[in-house]
Amino acid sequence: MTTIPTPMRGLRAQHELIGELQQSVRLSPAALATRPSPAAPRRPRVQGVRPTSLPTVPVSRDASPRLHSLDAVLEHRESVRFYREQWVDAEAVAQIVRAGHLADASTWPGEAEAGLGIELLVAARRMTGSSPAILRLEGDEFVPLAELDEESADDLVLQIEYAWSPVILIAIAPLADALERWGDHGERFVNTRAAAAVTAALHEAAGLGLAGSPFAGFLTSGLRRLLDVDGYANAQLFAASLGHPAVEGDIVTTTTNGRTAS
């Protein structure tokens, strides 16, 4: 089935344009009955823009014991952006990523079966076994896609207070495929799914004793220097920072330049 783009009829005020776009993603029962379109082969997944010689990081498929129940996490959760100068265990990060992937696949199995799952990449500055890098979880190992340097951290993220987080989860969605499959509704759909995957990952992290916060994510201009993310075939939608929560007297990472303060 060929999708029909939303027509733009001449110039109009911003609020009028937004109103038209909002109307266009509301599917009537008749329109919904024709969706989703059969899924074509997914466009290629995100890759690094240049080869890297960093080694893979092996991780176990066995789950680590949770320190807190989901009920306790929901009752006491809070957003954190200051972290201890302690490295995050790669096994825990793998478990967190898998929780996000599982939440997406189990909630929207049709999209998973079509090969259109939300992917959580990992931007790790302090993860055990890894140099600073952006990595993809492949089975029982993290595969480096791009190296992270120390100079350009502030240029990568939209909210620089998260630039030096020990670990950042990057939610990548197959936006172009979703638009072909769902029409204009596809953009809203993948945003909902990406937010759900990040939320599930944060809940898993809190259950393991880590802390974090969702945030807007990476700047496309900065991320494209490292990954072939074009914002369409593969779109970065949300992100979340993770680390060990700081307590009074800890050495913590500052918000902007990676220096430490007590």
VMD Tcl script that draws the C-alpha trace (Angstrom):
set ca {
  {0.00 0.00 0.00}
  {1.27 3.46 -0.89}
  {0.88 6.09 1.78}
  {-0.32 9.59 0.96}
  {1.61 12.48 2.50}
  {-0.30 15.22 4.25}
  {-0.84 18.03 1.71}
  {0.41 21.50 2.61}
  {-1.80 24.10 0.92}
  {0.08 27.37 0.82}
  {1.54 29.49 3.58}
  {-0.23 29.74 6.91}
  {0.37 30.78 10.50}
  {2.28 28.38 12.69}
  {-0.70 27.52 14.88}
  {-2.76 26.74 11.77}
  {-0.08 24.42 10.42}
  {0.25 22.63 13.76}
  {-3.52 22.24 13.89}
  {-3.58 20.64 10.45}
  {-0.81 18.23 11.38}
  {-2.61 17.29 14.59}
  {-5.77 16.58 12.65}
  {-3.89 14.51 10.08}
  {-2.64 11.97 12.64}
  {-6.09 11.28 14.06}
  {-7.15 8.09 12.34}
  {-10.87 7.56 11.78}
  {-12.22 4.00 12.11}
  {-12.23 3.71 8.31}
  {-8.65 4.92 8.00}
  {-7.50 2.75 10.88}
  {-9.00 -0.32 9.23}
  {-6.47 -0.02 6.40}
  {-3.51 0.12 8.80}
  {-0.89 -1.01 9.27}
  {0.39 -1.38 5.74}
  {2.43 -4.53 5.15}
  {5.96 -3.94 6.34}
  {8.69 -3.74 3.74}
  {12.22 -4.81 4.67}
  {13.54 -2.46 7.32}
  {16.03 0.16 6.27}
  {19.58 -0.50 7.51}
  {20.19 0.00 11.21}
  {22.42 2.74 12.56}
  {26.17 2.28 12.11}
  {29.21 4.34 12.99}
  {30.42 6.78 10.37}
  {33.96 5.42 10.55}
  {35.53 2.13 11.64}
  {36.60 1.74 15.24}
  {39.21 -0.59 16.67}
  {37.68 -0.73 20.14}
  {37.06 -4.27 21.42}
  {33.62 -5.66 22.13}
  {32.43 -5.85 25.74}
  {31.16 -9.33 26.72}
  {28.12 -9.47 29.00}
  {26.10 -12.29 30.52}
  {22.52 -13.06 29.60}
  {21.78 -13.88 33.24}
  {19.76 -11.26 35.09}
  {21.26 -9.50 38.08}
  {19.16 -9.54 41.28}
  {16.94 -6.52 41.74}
  {17.50 -4.46 44.87}
  {14.08 -2.81 44.75}
  {10.65 -4.01 43.65}
  {8.75 -2.22 40.91}
  {6.26 -0.94 43.51}
  {9.13 0.58 45.51}
  {10.64 2.08 42.36}
  {7.35 3.71 41.37}
  {6.83 5.08 44.87}
  {10.31 6.54 45.36}
  {11.61 7.28 41.86}
  {13.13 10.66 41.12}
  {15.15 12.27 38.35}
  {18.88 12.57 39.01}
  {21.62 14.32 37.06}
  {24.54 14.22 39.52}
  {26.34 10.90 39.80}
  {29.12 9.33 41.82}
  {32.51 8.90 40.18}
  {31.82 5.17 40.03}
  {31.76 3.08 36.89}
  {28.49 1.40 35.94}
  {28.65 -2.36 35.55}
  {28.27 -3.46 31.92}
  {26.14 -6.44 33.00}
  {23.64 -4.07 34.60}
  {23.56 -1.84 31.51}
  {22.86 -4.86 29.31}
  {19.98 -5.88 31.58}
  {18.59 -2.35 31.42}
  {18.77 -2.24 27.62}
  {17.10 -5.64 27.35}
  {14.28 -4.43 29.62}
  {13.61 -1.52 27.28}
  {13.68 -3.74 24.20}
  {11.39 -6.30 25.85}
  {8.88 -3.64 26.87}
  {8.62 -2.44 23.27}
  {8.43 -5.92 21.75}
  {5.85 -7.25 24.23}
  {3.62 -4.18 24.07}
  {3.70 -3.85 20.28}
  {4.42 -7.39 19.04}
  {3.29 -6.57 15.51}
  {6.05 -4.01 15.14}
  {8.61 -6.43 16.58}
  {7.52 -9.15 14.15}
  {7.90 -6.64 11.32}
  {11.48 -5.94 12.41}
  {10.63 -2.38 13.43}
  {11.59 -2.41 17.09}
  {12.83 0.60 19.04}
  {16.56 0.26 19.64}
  {18.39 1.52 22.71}
  {22.02 2.35 22.00}
  {24.44 3.09 24.84}
  {26.70 6.14 25.05}
  {29.10 5.05 27.78}
  {31.71 7.26 29.41}
  {32.12 5.19 32.58}
  {30.98 1.62 31.92}
  {33.10 -1.32 33.02}
  {35.06 -2.99 30.25}
  {34.58 -0.15 27.78}
  {36.45 2.92 26.67}
  {34.21 5.98 26.11}
  {32.07 4.93 23.16}
  {28.61 4.52 21.66}
  {27.75 0.82 21.65}
  {25.02 -1.56 20.48}
  {23.98 -4.61 22.48}
  {24.25 -7.64 20.19}
  {23.32 -10.84 22.01}
  {25.92 -11.34 24.72}
  {28.23 -8.44 23.93}
  {28.31 -4.69 23.40}
  {29.66 -3.78 19.97}
  {31.33 -0.33 19.71}
  {29.97 1.87 16.92}
  {31.87 5.10 17.58}
  {34.42 6.46 20.02}
  {33.56 9.36 22.34}
  {36.20 12.00 22.95}
  {36.56 14.25 25.96}
  {36.40 17.58 24.14}
  {33.06 17.50 22.33}
  {30.71 16.18 25.03}
  {28.96 19.53 25.45}
  {28.34 19.70 21.69}
  {26.53 16.37 21.54}
  {23.51 16.83 23.79}
  {20.61 19.24 23.75}
  {20.77 19.69 27.54}
  {24.42 20.04 28.50}
  {23.76 19.16 32.15}
  {23.64 15.54 30.95}
  {26.74 15.69 28.74}
  {29.04 13.89 31.19}
  {26.62 11.26 32.47}
  {28.31 7.88 33.06}
  {25.85 6.16 30.71}
  {23.26 7.55 28.32}
  {20.61 5.42 26.61}
  {19.76 6.63 23.10}
  {16.34 5.60 21.73}
  {16.51 5.09 17.95}
  {13.30 4.59 15.95}
  {12.74 3.49 12.33}
  {10.75 6.63 11.57}
  {10.63 6.31 7.77}
  {9.39 2.72 7.99}
  {6.78 3.73 10.58}
  {5.50 6.51 8.32}
  {5.15 4.10 5.40}
  {3.38 1.60 7.63}
  {1.11 3.94 9.60}
  {0.95 7.16 7.60}
  {1.24 10.43 9.50}
  {0.27 8.59 12.68}
  {3.61 6.77 12.50}
  {5.57 9.70 13.93}
  {3.38 9.92 17.02}
  {3.44 6.13 17.32}
  {7.24 5.78 17.43}
  {7.50 8.67 19.89}
  {5.09 6.85 22.21}
  {7.03 3.60 21.83}
  {10.41 5.24 22.37}
  {9.16 6.94 25.53}
  {7.79 3.62 26.80}
  {11.08 1.80 26.11}
  {13.09 4.47 27.92}
  {10.67 4.42 30.86}
  {10.93 0.64 31.17}
  {14.72 0.87 31.04}
  {14.76 3.53 33.77}
  {12.51 1.40 35.98}
  {14.89 -1.54 35.53}
  {17.85 0.70 36.36}
  {16.17 1.94 39.54}
  {15.42 -1.64 40.52}
  {19.15 -2.38 40.25}
  {20.04 0.54 42.52}
  {20.99 3.02 39.81}
  {19.46 6.43 39.19}
  {18.85 8.55 36.16}
  {16.65 10.89 34.23}
  {14.96 11.03 30.83}
  {15.92 13.98 28.66}
  {15.59 15.22 25.10}
  {18.71 13.48 23.87}
  {21.45 14.19 21.39}
  {21.66 16.99 18.88}
  {21.35 15.56 15.39}
  {24.24 17.73 14.20}
  {26.52 16.33 16.89}
  {25.35 12.74 16.67}
  {25.77 12.63 12.89}
  {29.50 13.13 13.33}
  {29.56 9.73 15.03}
  {26.62 7.72 13.65}
  {24.76 7.65 10.34}
  {21.59 8.92 12.00}
  {19.68 11.08 9.53}
  {16.56 11.77 11.59}
  {14.35 9.95 9.07}
  {15.42 6.40 8.24}
  {16.71 6.20 11.80}
  {15.60 8.94 14.19}
  {16.93 9.62 17.69}
  {13.85 10.48 19.73}
  {14.57 10.30 23.46}
  {17.42 9.56 25.81}
  {18.06 8.82 29.47}
  {21.11 9.30 31.67}
  {22.18 6.63 34.16}
  {24.68 6.26 36.97}
  {25.18 5.59 40.65}
  {23.30 8.23 42.64}
  {25.44 10.73 44.50}
  {25.01 11.19 48.22}
  {26.27 13.98 50.45}
  {30.07 14.08 50.51}
  {30.51 12.08 47.30}
  {32.74 13.15 44.44}
  {30.39 13.95 41.58}
  {30.61 14.93 37.95}
  {29.82 18.58 37.25}
  {27.12 19.47 34.76}
  {29.20 20.96 31.99}
  {32.85 20.06 31.77}
  {33.52 16.69 33.34}
  {35.61 18.13 36.19}
  {34.80 16.87 39.64}
  {33.72 18.56 42.82}
  {32.82 17.33 46.27}
}
mol new
graphics top color blue
foreach p $ca { graphics top sphere $p radius 0.5 }
foreach p [lrange $ca 0 end-1] q [lrange $ca 1 end] { graphics top cylinder $p $q radius 0.2 }
display resetview
